[in-house]
Amino acid sequence: MNAINYSQIHELVMKIPAGKLSIAYNLLMDLIKKEEDSILPQSNFMNLPLNERRRIMAQQAHEMIAHYERETGKRQDWQAGEFTDEY
């Protein structure tokens, strides 16, 4: 299939009867929404300014420190379990 450009789409839209324009509009809006929804959060993050990315990462690091401090007992219990060689 050949590449389609905006002028071809415009010509096609101009041929749509006025009563059907809302259907075409809704279809195009759905396509745009699906495209926006498919963008990965990582891509959005990488598009942020460097200072904002650093701020977010610092905040996440502090949250993880707090998490690991709260879970120390559970982790130590898990790590202190018996190790057996099943081979």
N, C-alpha and C positions, 0 to 999 in steps of 0.2 A: 504494500500500500504506500502510495506517495505521501510525503509530508504535507500536512494541512497547515495553512497559515490563517492569521486572523481575518484577512480580507475575504477568504473563502467562507469562513464561519459567518461573517457579517452579511455576505450576499445571501447565504442560506436563511439567516434569521429574518432578513428583509422580506423573504417570500412567505413566511409563516403568517397565516391569517391572525388578525388581532385577537380573536377569541381564544386562540391557542398559545398566545405569548406567555401566559402565566405558567402553562405546562412546561414550555421550553425554559423559562426562567428558573422554575423549581428544579428541573433536571440539572441545569448548570450549577445552581447553588449546591445541590447534593454532591455533585462531582467535586466542587471546591472543598466542601466540608470533609469529604472522604480523604482528599489529599492532605488537608490540614491535620486530620486525625491520624494519618499514617506517619507523620513526622515523629521521630523518636525523641524522647525527653533528653537523651544525650546530645542530640543535634541542637535542641533549644539551648541547652546549657553551654555548648561550645560557641553559640552565637552571642552570648552575654559578654560584656566588657570584662577584661582580665581582672580588674579590681573586684567586680561583683562575683566572679567565679571564686576568687580567693576568699572573699568574705563567706560565701556559702560553704566552701570546703572547711574553713576554720570552724564554723558553727557545727558542721557535721562531726568534725574531729572531737570537739568538746562534748557533743552528745554521746559519741561512742566511748569516750573516757568514762563518763558517768555511767553508761550502760555496763561496761566491764567492771567497774568498781562495785556496782550493785550485784553483779552475777559472780563475784569472786568465789563465794562459798560453793555455788553449784559447779563452777568450773574445777575447783580444787577437788571436790568429791568425784567428779567424772575422771579427772586425770589421775587420781589416786587408786583407781580400780585395778583389779588384778589383770596382769598381762599373761596370756597363755599362748603357747605356740601350738597351733592346730595342725601343723604339717606332720 
